[in-house]
């Protein structure tokens, strides 16, 4: 029997009183795709960060190809053939693809010679693994899927035989995710070993050979993928039976709470991203907007929420107009009952250097219950944060912890708790479960349906068709900045996919 490509023996890691990894044992066979799943905060990323040298285990042993290895820094991991593609890419955005690939691995004193050799090697890797990307393109001008290819090329350029991918599809469209899987299968066929960290069970079933499940810092099971089910894996992750599709009754919509008419929005380049869009969202319903990322959804919600000025059109919130073509104050809109969960939690939703309790009141810090005279009432703020932590099952349950130290899914819960607990009349939610595990998805979906049933108007933007279909009472599809169709929740994935690709819209125009 061949030696394991990677073997972890008795790995332990704690951060203060929090056990991130406890007595972890794991074997990964060479030339396979091995999935690691678990709830947000289960310890998956910490374990892989130990393997890649970002963290050092408090105790335990790492073996690569059967040999004990000391990995104290990423350079040590790279030296033994381990590469890692992080959830949030480690690229210099204003560098070219080629410059990013060779950065830190130039190899010679004369950069000109290094670049020439790297260009030749990059062409070979692109051809061998189907990772085509323009080596002279500026990284920030590339779509997310191509930026991810650059990260994979970086690892292969450094000789990686073992490739770790941390939530690789969290920012990809379905088409980009499918292409990534084809690349991973090709890498496996070439003898590479892939470790895939993800919370998406469908991806695990589609792409992996074996899967290991973590829960609360421990390894609870390893299964051959062909011999398990989505339901079993979900229950192993959470420790209880999980509803993979949340049940909901029929909507009882009332008057319109949000009305958008002939809205046109341009991006920072002057390109029209929203082109004459009109729709209503009524009290007591969830309206979902489906579409491939980049078709105007982001600009649409930014204009409604006062983050971006519109060129023309009107928006009416609860019977009163919003100044979308001038300066609409997001703070004023919050006071008028409009809550917004942004798509980009790191750059728009949170200040990562702040403590959890500070992020829990962002935008609402001037409310009376958080003030003591002219000053913030810190005790009241922290008490409120602890209540939200318990209510929304935010882990770790420490309101004094820096928000950067929470997992992505728990960061999302912090934002959702902050916005939902203000009892808004209208809730606009962008990608509510991006990077969130199956147990938290169930929780978030139940909260959104509960808000609908309380008579709130919910506008949902998501690239996840399953999510749109599960939650929405009406589905609007955006393509090239326009609403190209409206469907009910019983619409098939194929029907929505055609609309998202603009096919039915083009045929109707002809």
Buried (B, 14 or more C-beta within 10 A) or exposed (E): EEBBBBBBBEBBBEEEEBBBBBBBBBBBBBBBBBBBBBBBBBBBBBBBBBBBBBBEBEEBEBBBBEEEBEBEEBEBBBBBBBBBBBBEBEBEEEBBBBBBBBEEEBEEEEEEEBBEBBBEBBEEBBEEBBBEBEBEBBBEEBEBBBBBBBBBBBBBBBEBBBBBBBBBBBBBBBEBBEBBBEBBBBBBEEEBBBBBBBBBBEBBBEBBBBBBBBBBBBBBBBBEBEEBEBEBBBBBBBEEEBEBEBEBEEBEBEEBBBBBEEBBBBBEEEEBBBBBBEBBBBBBBBBBBBBBBBBBBBBBBBBBBBBBBBBEBBBBBBEEEBBBBEEBEBEEBBEBBBBBBBBEBBEBBBEBEBBBBBBBBBBBEEEEEBBEEEEBBEEBBBEBBBBBBEEBBBBBEBBEBBBEBBBBBBBBBBBBBBBBBBEBBBBBBBBBBBBBBBBBBBBBBBBBBEBBEEBBBBBBBBBBBBBBBBBBBBBBBBBBBBBBBEBEBEBEEEBBBBBBBBEBBEEEEE
